[in-house]
Amino acid sequence: MPLFGRALAEQTKDDVDNIRNIFGVEDRIAEEVEKAKLAGFPSEKINARGQMTVWQRLEYLVDDGTWCPLHTLYNPEDNVEGTTNVFDGLAKISGKWAVVIGFDNKVMAGAWLPGQSENILRVTNLAKRLNIPLIWLVNCSGVKLTEQEKFYANRRGSGTPFFRHAELNQLGIPVLAGIYGTNPAGGGYQGISPTILFAHKNCNIAVGGGGILSGMSPKGFFDEEGAEALIASANQYKAKPPGSVDIHFDETGFFRYAYEKETEVLDGLKEYMRCIPAYDPRFFRVSDPHFPKFSCDDLYRLIPFEQKRSYVFKEILARLVDGSQHMEYKPDYGPEVYTGLVKVDGFPIGCIGNNQGFLKPDYPEYADYPGIGGKLYRQGLIKMNEFVTLCARDRIPIVWFQDTTGIDVGDIAEKAELLGLGQSLIYSIQNSQLPMILVVLRKGTAAAHYVMGGPTANRNNAFTLGVATTEIYVMHGETAAAASFSRRLVKDKEAGKSLQPTIDKMNAMMKSYYDNSRPLYCAQKGLVDEVVKLRDLRTYLEAFAGAVYQNPVSICPQHQMLLPRSIRG
C-alpha cells in the first residue's frame, strides 16, 4: 500500500482558534458525560450497602484500556434523571470483544426509564451486527410506574429485549448475564432471557415483586385499612422477596452459578468469555498492526470548525489508518467521493468519505455548473455502489466518513438519475450484509446522510460516532429558512408590508436548526451513538475492526479477494 499524507507546518493563529473551538466542545461533552455517570446516589452510599456501582462492576470486568462507551448521553425523552438508566459500550473481556451493558443501580435501583428500551435495542442490534457476545450486568428494580406509558408497550418498547435475546440465541450469539439486587417483573424477565445466568447470593428474579404481590384493594380504592394491609404485606416481602437464589439456584436451576461475592460474579463472566468462539487475529490480518505515520492530534488542526472551510480528506485518513497507507479505488472517477482500502490494526477495512473543495473542470459531466466537494453527483454515487459491492464480495467491513451537504438537485440532476442511484446505494449496502460504522466528521445532511452509511437507511450500521464538529440536519438552517419563508417574503413585498417580521422568523429558524444539530443534542437524541474526542477516533476504529474480525459469519480467503486486484488493475 502506498504512503499518503503530509507533515503539518507550524501552527498559525487560525490553527490555534480551531483547536480552541474544538476543545471547547469536547470539554462540554466531557462535563455532560460526568453528570450522567454521577446521576443518582453517590457511590459511597451504594458501597455502604455492600454493593458495587455499575461503573465499579464495569471497571472490574473489562480489560484495561479497551472500554469504548456508547450512548452515554442518550436521553431522548429528557428524563429528569438525566439518563436512560443503562450504560453500554464495546470492550474486551478476557481478551475477546463483547458488547457490554449494565443497569445503573444508583438511579432508582436500575428501573426501566423512558428511552431505555430504544437504547437496549441499539445494543442488541450491535451484538447481532458484529456477531459477538452480549454481556449484561442486570440490576433492575422493575418499572418507573409513574411513566409506564412512555416505554411499556409498542413494537420498540421495553418488552423488545426479550424477543431480541431469543433472536441472538437462535443466531448462536451468547447472552451472558451477571444478576445483582432485586429484579421483579421486567427486571426478572431481563434476567431470565439471557443464555447463562451468574447470580450474586443476594439477588432475585421474579415475575412480580413485593409491591405487586401485595395485591389490589378488593374495594376498588384505597383507605386506611387497605393501607395497613399493604404495609404488612410489603414488610413480609421485603424480608424475603420472591425468586431468591434459594429458588432459582437450588430449585429451578435458572441460575447456572451462585456466588458469595459480587466480584466472583464478574470472575464467572470472565471465565466464560475465555470459552467464546473467536479466531486468532492472525487469521484475518493482512499485516502486522502499525500506528499511523502522523499523529491523531493533527486532526484538531486539519478539521475546520468553520463549516464552510475546506480541507483534504486524505489528510484526515492519514491520521487514522495503519502506516498512513491506502489503496484508492478509482481516484479520477467521481472525484467528490473518496473510496479506498486501508488497514486498521492489521485488518483490511474499506473507507468511504467526502472530498472537499472545488472539483476537476467540467465536472459533473452532465451539467453546466461546477461541482463542489461535499455534494454527491452521478459518478460518485456509481463509484460508491461499485465499491460497496466489491467490499461485500470480499467480506471487507466499511467505515464511512461523512461531511456532505446533500445530493445534487434540480431537473438536470433528476435526468442524471441521482434519485435512483441514491436508492441503488441503499440497496447495495443492504445487499452487502457487511458490518459498517459511520463517523460524521462535520455535516450529515439531507438524503446524503441516509445513503452514505447513515443508521436511518440500513441495518448494517453498527454504530455512528459524532465529534466536536458534527452537525446533522435535513438541510442547513439558512437553506431551510429560505425554503420555508421565500414565498412569504414575496407576498409581503407585493403587499407593501414590512419584511422584518418574516426575517425575524427566518433567523429564529436558523438558530433552532443550529441548536438542534449540535454534538450534544445529537448524542442526547440518538442521532449519533456517542460523541468522541478526535484523538480517540482511532481507538474506536480498532475496536470495530477487532470485533468484526473476531468471529465473522462469512469470510473470503485473502488470495481470492477481487477489490485489491481491481484497484491495481
C-alpha positions as CSV (number, residue, x, y, z in Angstrom):
1,M,0.0,0.0,0.0
2,P,1.4,3.5,-0.9
3,L,2.1,6.1,1.8
4,F,0.0,9.2,1.8
5,G,-0.4,12.4,3.9
6,R,2.0,15.2,4.7
7,A,3.6,16.6,7.9
8,L,2.0,19.9,9.1
9,A,3.7,23.2,9.2
10,E,3.9,25.3,12.3
11,Q,0.7,26.4,13.9
12,T,-1.0,29.6,12.7
13,K,-3.5,31.8,14.5
14,D,-6.3,30.1,12.6
15,D,-5.0,26.7,13.8
16,V,-5.0,27.9,17.5
17,D,-8.5,29.2,17.1
18,N,-9.7,26.0,15.6
19,I,-8.1,23.9,18.3
20,R,-9.7,26.1,21.0
21,N,-13.1,25.8,19.5
22,I,-12.9,22.0,19.2
23,F,-11.5,21.7,22.7
24,G,-14.4,23.8,24.0
25,V,-17.0,21.4,22.6
26,E,-15.1,18.4,23.8
27,D,-14.9,19.8,27.3
28,R,-18.6,20.5,27.3
29,I,-19.3,16.9,26.3
30,A,-17.0,15.6,29.0
31,E,-18.9,17.6,31.6
32,E,-22.2,16.2,30.5
33,V,-20.7,12.7,30.5
34,E,-19.6,13.2,34.1
35,K,-23.0,14.4,35.1
36,A,-24.6,11.3,33.6
37,K,-22.2,9.0,35.3
38,L,-22.8,10.7,38.7
39,A,-26.6,10.6,38.4
40,G,-28.5,9.1,41.4
41,F,-27.0,8.2,44.8
42,P,-23.3,8.8,45.3
43,S,-21.0,5.7,45.0
44,E,-20.3,5.9,48.7
45,K,-23.9,5.3,49.6
46,I,-24.2,2.3,47.3
47,N,-20.9,0.8,48.6
48,A,-22.1,1.3,52.2
49,R,-25.0,-1.1,51.3
50,G,-22.4,-3.7,50.4
51,Q,-22.9,-3.2,46.7
52,M,-20.6,-2.1,43.8
53,T,-21.9,0.6,41.4
54,V,-22.4,-0.2,37.7
55,W,-19.2,1.7,36.9
56,Q,-17.2,-0.3,39.5
57,R,-18.5,-3.5,38.1
58,L,-17.6,-2.4,34.5
59,E,-14.1,-1.4,35.6
60,Y,-13.5,-4.8,37.2
61,L,-15.0,-6.7,34.3
62,V,-13.4,-5.2,31.2
63,D,-9.8,-5.4,30.1
64,D,-7.8,-2.3,30.8
65,G,-7.8,0.3,28.0
66,T,-10.5,-1.4,25.9
67,W,-13.7,0.3,27.0
68,C,-15.3,2.2,24.1
69,P,-18.5,3.7,25.6
70,L,-21.7,4.2,23.5
71,H,-25.0,6.0,24.2
72,T,-23.6,7.6,27.4
73,L,-25.6,10.8,26.8
74,Y,-28.6,9.2,25.2
75,N,-31.7,10.6,26.8
76,P,-34.4,11.1,24.0
77,E,-37.2,11.7,26.4
78,D,-35.3,14.3,28.5
79,N,-35.7,12.2,31.7
80,V,-35.3,14.2,34.9
81,E,-32.8,11.6,36.0
82,G,-30.6,12.6,33.1
83,T,-30.1,9.1,31.8
84,T,-31.9,6.1,30.3
85,N,-30.5,4.1,33.3
86,V,-28.3,1.8,31.3
87,F,-24.7,2.3,30.2
88,D,-23.1,0.3,27.4
89,G,-20.2,0.0,25.0
90,L,-17.7,-2.2,23.2
91,A,-14.9,-3.8,25.3
92,K,-12.7,-6.8,25.6
93,I,-13.3,-9.3,28.4
94,S,-10.6,-11.9,28.8
95,G,-9.0,-10.8,25.6
96,K,-12.2,-11.1,23.5
97,W,-14.6,-8.4,22.2
98,A,-18.1,-8.1,23.5
99,V,-21.0,-5.7,23.8
100,V,-21.4,-4.8,27.4
101,I,-24.4,-3.2,29.1
102,G,-25.4,-2.6,32.7
103,F,-28.2,-1.1,34.7
104,D,-27.3,1.9,36.8
105,N,-28.1,0.8,40.3
106,K,-27.5,4.3,41.6
107,V,-30.7,5.6,39.9
108,M,-34.0,4.0,41.2
109,A,-32.1,0.7,41.7
110,G,-31.8,0.4,37.9
111,A,-35.5,0.8,37.0
112,W,-36.9,0.9,33.4
113,L,-37.0,4.6,32.3
114,P,-38.2,6.2,29.1
115,G,-35.8,5.8,26.3
116,Q,-34.2,2.8,27.8
117,S,-35.9,0.3,25.5
118,E,-34.6,2.1,22.4
119,N,-31.1,2.2,24.0
120,I,-31.2,-1.6,24.6
121,L,-32.5,-2.2,21.0
122,R,-29.4,-0.4,19.7
123,V,-27.2,-2.6,21.9
124,T,-28.8,-5.9,20.8
125,N,-28.5,-4.7,17.2
126,L,-24.8,-4.1,17.7
127,A,-24.2,-7.6,19.1
128,K,-26.2,-9.0,16.1
129,R,-24.3,-6.9,13.5
130,L,-20.9,-7.7,14.9
131,N,-21.7,-11.4,15.8
132,I,-20.1,-11.0,19.3
133,P,-21.4,-11.8,22.8
134,L,-23.7,-9.6,24.7
135,I,-22.8,-9.2,28.4
136,W,-25.4,-7.9,30.9
137,L,-24.9,-6.6,34.4
138,V,-28.6,-6.9,35.5
139,N,-29.7,-4.9,38.5
140,C,-33.2,-3.7,37.6
141,S,-35.9,-2.9,40.1
142,G,-38.6,-3.1,37.5
143,V,-40.5,-0.2,36.0
144,K,-40.8,3.5,36.8
145,L,-44.5,3.1,37.2
146,T,-45.3,6.8,37.1
147,E,-44.2,7.0,33.4
148,Q,-45.1,3.5,32.2
149,E,-47.0,4.8,29.1
150,K,-43.7,6.1,27.7
151,F,-42.0,2.8,27.3
152,Y,-44.0,-0.2,28.4
153,A,-45.8,-1.1,25.2
154,N,-45.3,-0.7,21.4
155,R,-43.1,-2.6,18.9
156,R,-39.9,-1.0,20.3
157,G,-41.0,-1.0,23.9
158,S,-39.4,-2.5,27.0
159,G,-40.5,-6.0,26.1
160,T,-38.5,-6.0,22.9
161,P,-35.2,-7.1,24.6
162,F,-36.8,-10.4,25.5
163,F,-37.5,-11.3,21.8
164,R,-34.1,-9.9,20.8
165,H,-32.3,-12.1,23.3
166,A,-34.2,-15.1,21.9
167,E,-33.1,-14.0,18.4
168,L,-29.5,-13.6,19.4
169,N,-29.5,-17.1,20.9
170,Q,-31.1,-18.5,17.7
171,L,-28.2,-16.9,15.8
172,G,-25.7,-18.6,18.1
173,I,-24.7,-15.3,19.8
174,P,-24.5,-15.9,23.6
175,V,-26.1,-13.5,26.0
176,L,-24.4,-13.7,29.5
177,A,-25.8,-12.0,32.5
178,G,-24.5,-11.2,35.9
179,I,-27.5,-10.8,38.2
180,Y,-27.5,-8.4,41.2
181,G,-30.1,-7.0,43.5
182,T,-33.8,-7.2,43.4
183,N,-35.2,-7.8,39.9
184,P,-39.0,-8.1,39.8
185,A,-41.4,-8.0,36.8
186,G,-39.5,-6.6,33.8
187,G,-36.3,-6.9,35.7
188,G,-37.0,-10.6,36.2
189,Y,-37.6,-11.3,32.5
190,Q,-34.5,-9.2,31.7
191,G,-32.7,-11.6,34.0
192,I,-34.1,-14.9,32.7
193,S,-33.9,-14.2,28.9
194,P,-30.1,-14.4,28.6
195,T,-28.3,-17.6,27.8
196,I,-26.4,-18.2,31.1
197,L,-27.1,-16.5,34.4
198,F,-24.5,-15.8,37.0
199,A,-26.1,-14.8,40.3
200,H,-24.9,-13.0,43.4
201,K,-26.2,-14.6,46.6
202,N,-28.4,-11.6,47.5
203,C,-30.1,-11.3,44.1
204,N,-33.5,-12.4,42.9
205,I,-35.5,-12.6,39.7
206,A,-39.3,-12.9,39.8
207,V,-42.4,-12.4,37.7
208,G,-43.6,-9.9,40.3
209,G,-42.0,-8.2,43.3
210,G,-43.3,-7.5,46.7
211,G,-45.3,-4.4,45.6
212,I,-47.2,-6.5,43.1
213,L,-47.7,-9.4,45.4
214,S,-49.2,-7.1,47.9
215,G,-52.2,-7.2,45.6
216,M,-55.0,-4.8,44.6
217,S,-57.6,-3.4,47.0
218,P,-60.8,-5.5,46.9
219,K,-62.7,-2.3,47.5
220,G,-61.6,-0.8,44.2
221,F,-60.0,2.1,46.1
222,F,-57.5,2.6,49.0
223,D,-58.3,3.7,52.6
224,E,-56.5,3.4,55.9
225,E,-57.5,-0.2,56.4
226,G,-56.1,-1.1,52.9
227,A,-53.0,0.9,53.5
228,E,-52.3,-1.1,56.8
229,A,-52.7,-4.3,54.9
230,L,-50.3,-3.2,52.2
231,I,-47.7,-2.2,54.9
232,A,-47.9,-5.6,56.4
233,S,-47.6,-7.4,53.0
234,A,-44.7,-5.1,51.9
235,N,-42.7,-5.8,55.1
236,Q,-43.2,-9.5,54.5
237,Y,-41.8,-9.5,51.0
238,K,-39.0,-7.1,51.9
239,A,-37.7,-9.6,54.4
240,K,-37.7,-12.3,51.7
241,P,-38.5,-11.3,48.2
242,P,-39.8,-13.9,45.8
243,G,-37.4,-15.6,43.3
244,S,-34.3,-15.7,45.5
245,V,-31.2,-17.8,45.0
246,D,-32.8,-20.5,47.1
247,I,-35.5,-20.8,44.5
248,H,-33.6,-20.3,41.2
249,F,-30.3,-22.0,42.0
250,D,-31.4,-24.8,44.3
251,E,-34.9,-25.4,42.8
252,T,-35.4,-24.2,39.2
253,G,-31.8,-24.2,38.1
254,F,-32.3,-20.9,36.2
255,F,-29.1,-19.6,37.8
256,R,-26.2,-21.6,36.4
257,Y,-23.9,-20.3,39.2
258,A,-24.4,-18.5,42.5
259,Y,-21.6,-16.6,44.2
260,E,-20.9,-15.2,47.6
261,K,-19.1,-12.0,46.4
262,E,-20.0,-9.5,43.8
263,T,-16.6,-9.8,42.2
264,E,-17.0,-13.5,41.8
265,V,-20.0,-13.0,39.6
266,L,-17.7,-10.9,37.3
267,D,-15.0,-13.5,37.5
268,G,-17.6,-16.1,36.3
269,L,-18.4,-13.9,33.3
270,K,-14.7,-13.5,32.6
271,E,-14.2,-17.3,32.7
272,Y,-17.0,-17.9,30.2
273,M,-15.7,-15.2,27.9
274,R,-12.5,-17.3,27.6
275,C,-14.6,-20.0,26.1
276,I,-16.3,-17.9,23.5
277,P,-15.5,-18.8,19.9
278,A,-13.0,-16.4,18.3
279,Y,-10.5,-16.6,15.5
280,D,-6.9,-15.7,16.3
281,P,-6.4,-12.2,14.8
282,R,-3.6,-13.5,12.5
283,F,-6.3,-15.5,10.6
284,F,-7.6,-12.2,9.1
285,R,-4.7,-9.7,9.5
286,V,-3.0,-8.8,6.2
287,S,0.0,-7.3,8.0
288,D,1.3,-6.5,11.5
289,P,-0.5,-3.6,13.2
290,H,1.1,-0.2,12.8
291,F,0.2,3.2,14.2
292,P,-0.5,6.0,11.6
293,K,2.7,7.8,10.5
294,F,1.1,11.1,11.5
295,S,-0.3,12.0,14.9
296,C,-4.1,11.9,15.6
297,D,-3.6,15.2,17.4
298,D,-3.2,16.8,14.0
299,L,-6.9,16.3,13.5
300,Y,-7.6,19.3,15.7
301,R,-5.9,21.5,13.1
302,L,-7.0,19.6,10.0
303,I,-10.8,19.5,10.5
304,P,-12.1,23.1,10.3
305,F,-14.6,24.1,13.0
306,E,-15.9,26.6,10.5
307,Q,-18.2,24.5,8.3
308,K,-17.6,26.4,5.1
309,R,-13.9,26.0,5.2
310,S,-12.4,23.3,3.0
311,Y,-9.8,20.6,3.9
312,V,-8.2,17.5,2.4
313,F,-10.0,14.3,3.4
314,K,-6.9,12.1,2.7
315,E,-5.0,14.0,5.4
316,I,-7.7,13.0,7.9
317,L,-7.5,9.4,6.9
318,A,-3.7,9.5,7.1
319,R,-4.0,10.2,10.9
320,L,-6.3,7.2,11.5
321,V,-5.1,4.2,9.4
322,D,-2.1,1.8,9.8
323,G,1.1,3.3,8.5
324,S,-0.8,6.1,6.8
325,Q,-1.1,3.8,3.8
326,H,-4.0,3.2,1.4
327,M,-5.1,1.8,-1.9
328,E,-7.6,4.2,-3.6
329,Y,-10.3,2.9,-5.8
330,K,-11.0,5.0,-9.0
331,P,-9.4,8.3,-7.8
332,D,-10.2,10.0,-11.1
333,Y,-13.9,8.9,-11.3
334,G,-16.5,10.5,-9.1
335,P,-13.9,12.9,-7.5
336,E,-16.3,14.2,-4.9
337,V,-16.0,10.9,-3.1
338,Y,-13.0,9.0,-1.7
339,T,-13.2,5.2,-1.8
340,G,-10.2,3.1,-0.7
341,L,-8.8,0.1,1.0
342,V,-6.9,0.6,4.3
343,K,-5.7,-1.3,7.3
344,V,-6.7,-0.8,10.9
345,D,-4.8,-2.8,13.5
346,G,-3.6,-5.0,10.6
347,F,-7.1,-5.8,9.4
348,P,-8.4,-4.7,5.9
349,I,-11.1,-2.1,6.1
350,G,-13.0,-0.2,3.3
351,C,-13.2,3.5,3.7
352,I,-15.6,6.0,2.0
353,G,-15.6,9.7,2.6
354,N,-16.5,13.1,1.1
355,N,-13.7,15.1,-0.6
356,Q,-14.0,18.9,-0.2
357,G,-13.3,22.0,-2.2
358,F,-13.6,22.6,-6.0
359,L,-13.6,19.5,-8.1
360,K,-12.0,18.9,-11.6
361,P,-13.0,21.1,-14.5
362,D,-16.2,20.2,-16.4
363,Y,-17.5,18.1,-13.5
364,P,-20.2,16.9,-13.1
365,E,-20.2,15.8,-16.7
366,Y,-24.0,16.1,-17.1
367,A,-24.3,19.8,-16.0
368,D,-23.0,23.3,-17.0
369,Y,-22.3,24.2,-13.3
370,P,-19.2,23.4,-11.3
371,G,-19.1,20.5,-8.9
372,I,-18.3,21.3,-5.2
373,G,-16.9,18.8,-2.8
374,G,-19.3,17.5,-0.1
375,K,-22.2,17.2,-2.6
376,L,-22.9,13.9,-4.4
377,Y,-23.1,13.6,-8.2
378,R,-23.8,10.8,-10.6
379,Q,-20.2,9.4,-10.8
380,G,-19.7,9.5,-7.1
381,L,-22.9,7.6,-6.4
382,I,-22.0,5.0,-9.1
383,K,-18.5,4.6,-7.6
384,M,-19.8,4.1,-4.1
385,N,-22.2,1.4,-5.4
386,E,-19.4,-0.4,-7.1
387,F,-17.1,-0.1,-4.1
388,V,-19.7,-1.3,-1.6
389,T,-20.4,-4.3,-3.9
390,L,-16.7,-5.2,-4.1
391,C,-16.3,-4.9,-0.4
392,A,-19.3,-7.2,0.1
393,R,-17.9,-9.7,-2.3
394,D,-14.6,-9.8,-0.4
395,R,-16.3,-9.6,3.0
396,I,-14.4,-6.3,3.9
397,P,-16.2,-4.2,6.6
398,I,-16.7,-0.5,5.8
399,V,-16.1,2.8,7.7
400,W,-18.0,5.8,6.3
401,F,-16.8,9.4,7.0
402,Q,-19.5,12.0,6.3
403,D,-19.1,15.7,5.6
404,T,-21.9,16.1,3.0
405,T,-24.2,18.9,2.0
406,G,-26.5,16.5,0.2
407,I,-27.2,15.1,-3.3
408,D,-27.2,17.4,-6.4
409,V,-30.7,18.7,-7.1
410,G,-32.8,20.1,-10.0
411,D,-34.1,18.8,-13.2
412,I,-30.7,18.3,-14.6
413,A,-29.8,16.1,-11.7
414,E,-33.1,14.3,-12.0
415,K,-32.3,13.5,-15.6
416,A,-28.9,12.2,-14.4
417,E,-30.9,9.6,-12.3
418,L,-29.5,10.7,-9.0
419,L,-32.7,9.8,-7.3
420,G,-32.5,6.2,-8.4
421,L,-28.7,6.0,-7.9
422,G,-29.2,7.0,-4.2
423,Q,-31.6,4.2,-3.7
424,S,-29.3,1.9,-5.6
425,L,-26.6,2.7,-3.0
426,I,-29.0,1.8,-0.2
427,Y,-29.8,-1.4,-2.0
428,S,-26.1,-2.2,-2.4
429,I,-25.5,-1.5,1.3
430,Q,-28.4,-3.7,2.4
431,N,-27.4,-6.4,0.0
432,S,-23.8,-6.5,1.3
433,Q,-24.7,-7.7,4.8
434,L,-21.5,-6.1,5.9
435,P,-20.9,-4.6,9.4
436,M,-20.3,-0.8,9.0
437,I,-19.8,2.2,11.1
438,L,-20.3,5.9,10.4
439,V,-18.2,8.9,11.6
440,V,-19.9,12.2,11.0
441,L,-16.8,14.5,10.7
442,R,-18.9,17.6,10.0
443,K,-22.1,17.8,8.1
444,G,-24.6,14.9,7.8
445,T,-27.2,16.5,5.5
446,A,-30.4,15.5,3.6
447,A,-30.6,12.2,1.8
448,A,-26.9,12.0,1.6
449,H,-26.8,11.3,5.3
450,Y,-29.0,8.3,4.7
451,V,-27.3,6.8,1.7
452,M,-23.7,7.3,3.0
453,G,-24.0,4.6,5.7
454,G,-26.4,6.5,7.9
455,P,-28.2,4.4,10.5
456,T,-31.7,5.5,9.4
457,A,-31.4,3.8,6.0
458,N,-29.8,0.5,6.7
459,R,-29.4,-2.4,9.2
460,N,-25.7,-2.7,8.5
461,N,-24.7,0.3,10.7
462,A,-23.3,-1.0,13.9
463,F,-22.9,2.4,15.4
464,T,-22.5,6.1,14.5
465,L,-19.9,8.4,16.0
466,G,-20.0,12.2,16.2
467,V,-17.2,14.6,17.1
468,A,-16.9,18.2,18.2
469,T,-17.5,19.4,14.6
470,T,-20.6,17.3,13.9
471,E,-23.8,18.8,12.6
472,I,-26.8,16.7,11.5
473,Y,-29.9,18.2,9.9
474,V,-32.2,17.8,6.9
475,M,-30.6,20.9,5.4
476,H,-28.5,23.8,6.6
477,G,-30.5,26.3,8.7
478,E,-30.0,29.1,6.1
479,T,-31.4,26.8,3.3
480,A,-34.3,25.7,5.5
481,A,-35.2,29.3,6.3
482,A,-35.1,30.3,2.7
483,A,-37.2,27.3,1.6
484,S,-39.7,27.9,4.3
485,F,-40.2,31.7,4.0
486,S,-39.2,32.7,0.5
487,R,-42.8,32.8,-0.7
488,R,-43.8,34.7,2.4
489,L,-41.2,37.3,1.6
490,V,-42.6,37.7,-1.9
491,K,-46.1,38.1,-0.6
492,D,-45.0,40.7,2.0
493,K,-43.1,42.6,-0.7
494,E,-46.1,42.6,-3.1
495,A,-48.4,43.7,-0.3
496,G,-46.2,46.5,0.8
497,K,-45.7,45.0,4.2
498,S,-42.5,45.2,6.3
499,L,-40.2,42.3,5.7
500,Q,-38.7,42.4,9.2
501,P,-41.3,40.1,10.9
502,T,-40.6,37.4,8.3
503,I,-36.8,38.0,8.5
504,D,-37.1,37.6,12.3
505,K,-38.8,34.2,11.8
506,M,-36.1,33.1,9.4
507,N,-33.3,34.0,11.8
508,A,-35.2,32.2,14.6
509,M,-35.5,29.1,12.4
510,M,-31.8,29.3,11.6
511,K,-30.9,29.4,15.3
512,S,-33.3,26.5,16.0
513,Y,-31.6,24.4,13.3
514,Y,-28.2,25.3,14.7
515,D,-29.1,24.5,18.3
516,N,-30.8,21.2,17.3
517,S,-27.8,19.9,15.3
518,R,-25.0,20.4,17.9
519,P,-23.0,17.4,19.0
520,L,-24.6,17.3,22.5
521,Y,-28.1,17.4,21.0
522,C,-27.1,14.7,18.5
523,A,-25.9,12.4,21.4
524,Q,-29.0,13.1,23.6
525,K,-31.5,12.4,20.9
526,G,-29.7,9.4,19.4
527,L,-28.6,11.0,16.1
528,V,-25.2,9.6,16.9
529,D,-24.4,6.8,19.3
530,E,-21.5,8.6,21.0
531,V,-19.6,11.9,20.7
532,V,-15.9,11.1,20.9
533,K,-12.8,13.1,21.1
534,L,-10.9,13.4,17.8
535,R,-7.8,11.8,19.4
536,D,-10.0,8.8,20.3
537,L,-11.3,8.0,16.8
538,R,-8.5,5.6,16.1
539,T,-9.4,3.6,19.3
540,Y,-13.0,3.1,18.1
541,L,-11.8,2.1,14.6
542,E,-9.6,-0.5,16.2
543,A,-12.4,-1.8,18.4
544,F,-14.7,-2.0,15.4
545,A,-12.1,-3.9,13.3
546,G,-11.2,-6.3,16.1
547,A,-14.9,-7.0,16.9
548,V,-15.8,-7.6,13.2
549,Y,-13.0,-10.0,12.6
550,Q,-13.3,-11.8,15.9
551,N,-15.9,-14.3,14.7
552,P,-17.3,-13.3,11.3
553,V,-20.3,-15.2,9.9
554,S,-18.7,-15.4,6.4
555,I,-15.1,-15.0,5.1
556,C,-13.3,-14.5,1.8
557,P,-9.8,-16.0,1.5
558,Q,-7.3,-13.2,1.1
559,H,-5.8,-14.7,-2.1
560,Q,-9.3,-14.7,-3.6
561,M,-10.2,-11.1,-3.0
562,L,-11.1,-9.0,-6.0
563,L,-11.0,-5.5,-4.7
564,P,-7.2,-5.2,-4.3
565,R,-6.8,-6.5,-7.8
566,S,-9.4,-4.1,-9.2
567,I,-7.5,-1.2,-7.7
568,R,-4.2,-2.4,-9.0
569,G,-5.7,-3.0,-12.5
